[in-house]
Amino acid sequence: MRGDVVLSPSGAEVVLVDVGQRVLHDDPLVRVWEVALEPGETHPWHLHHNPYVVLSIEGSQGRMDWLDGSAPRLVSEHRGGHVLRSVSPVHRLTNTGTSRYRNRLVELKDLGENLPEPREVSPADVSVRTVADAVVDLEGPHVLVALDAEDVRAHPGGPCALDGEWFVVGLRYSAR
């Protein structure tokens, strides 16, 4: 969390930032952040306490560096893509591409901070799809995230009309 202090392998103190730059939605089940990085920009050292889903709004090339000195993870994200991630060690993200990178990061609080120990996340827990100008009948709780606006909605399930392009994130684990 923002302001927490951890030690690097060399013993230097590192002050952590939040996992995202701005909260767009927060409820007992999920927290949705925005992360936007211009080419060459870095989101500083941070630590995830919850498994999460990265929803790519604007894609680019990137590099995740680990505070423990492990080999960097190179990432390539594209508009409409998504990635499921479990809780991971302290890291930072740098946009190494030539275009702006922007995402919505959905923290799954019921798989992390709402449990004594975080769970691994798998495709059996969360489904992600994109739809455009559609009426969908959703089974169970979902998070709806607009690709072309800052609109983020929690939906309990049932019929839903969506204008424009949307991520539809099904929270399958909450129905168990």
Long-range contacts (C-beta under 8 A, 24 or more apart in sequence): 1-47, 1-49, 4-47, 6-45, 6-47, 6-67, 6-90, 8-67, 9-67, 9-68, 9-69, 14-45, 14-67, 14-90, 15-45, 16-44, 16-45, 16-46, 16-47, 16-90, 17-43, 17-44, 17-45, 17-46, 18-46, 19-46, 19-47, 19-48, 19-52, 19-105, 19-107, 20-105, 24-104, 24-150, 24-152, 25-143, 25-152, 25-153, 25-154, 27-154, 28-109, 28-114, 29-108, 29-109, 29-110, 29-141, 29-154, 29-171, 29-174, 30-106, 30-107, 30-108, 30-109, 30-143, 30-154, 30-171, 31-106, 31-107, 31-109, 32-104, 32-105, 32-106, 32-107, 32-143, 32-145, 32-152, 33-104, 33-105, 33-107, 34-102, 34-103, 34-104, 34-105, 34-150, 35-93, 35-101, 35-102, 35-103, 35-105, 36-100, 36-101, 36-102, 36-103, 37-62, 37-93, 37-94, 37-95, 37-100, 37-101, 37-102, 38-95, 38-100, 39-95, 39-96, 39-97, 39-98, 39-99, 39-100, 40-94, 40-95, 40-96, 41-94, 41-95, 42-92, 42-93, 42-94, 42-95, 43-92, 43-93, 43-94, 44-92, 45-90, 45-91, 45-92, 46-90, 46-91, 46-92, 47-89, 47-90, 48-85, 48-87, 48-88, 48-107, 48-112, 49-87, 49-112, 49-113, 49-118, 50-87, 50-107, 50-108, 50-109, 50-111, 50-112, 50-113, 50-118, 51-84, 51-85, 51-86, 51-87, 51-107, 51-108, 51-111, 51-112, 51-118, 51-119, 51-120, 51-121, 51-125, 52-84, 52-85, 52-105, 52-106, 52-107, 52-108, 52-121, 53-82, 53-83, 53-84, 53-85, 53-105, 53-106, 53-108, 53-121, 53-126, 53-128, 53-169, 54-82, 54-83, 54-85, 54-103, 54-104, 54-105, 55-82, 55-103, 55-104, 55-105, 55-106, 55-128, 55-145, 55-167, 55-169, 56-80, 56-81, 56-82, 56-83, 56-102, 56-103, 57-102, 57-103, 57-104, 57-147, 58-99, 58-100, 58-101, 58-102, 58-103, 59-99, 59-101, 60-95, 60-96, 60-97, 60-98, 60-99, 60-100, 60-101, 61-95, 61-96, 61-97, 62-93, 62-94, 62-95, 62-96, 62-97, 62-101, 63-93, 63-94, 63-96, 64-91, 64-92, 64-93, 65-91, 65-92, 65-94, 66-90, 66-91, 67-91, 67-92, 77-101, 77-103, 79-147, 80-130, 80-147, 80-165, 80-167, 82-128, 82-167, 84-121, 84-122, 84-123, 84-125, 84-126, 84-128, 85-121, 86-118, 86-119, 86-120, 86-121, 87-112, 87-118, 104-145, 104-152, 104-167, 106-143, 106-145, 106-169, 108-171, 108-173, 110-171, 110-173, 110-174, 111-173, 124-172, 125-171, 125-172, 125-173, 126-169, 126-170, 126-171, 126-172, 126-173, 127-169, 127-170, 127-172, 128-167, 128-168, 128-169, 128-170, 129-167, 129-168, 130-165, 130-166, 130-167, 130-168, 131-162, 131-165, 131-166, 131-168, 132-162, 132-164, 132-165, 132-166, 133-162, 133-163, 133-164, 134-161, 134-162, 134-166, 135-159, 135-160, 135-161, 135-162, 136-160, 136-162, 136-168, 138-168, 138-170, 139-170, 139-175, 140-170, 140-171, 140-172, 140-174, 140-175, 141-170, 141-171, 141-174, 141-175, 142-168, 142-169, 142-170, 142-171, 143-167, 143-169, 143-171, 144-168, 144-169, 145-169
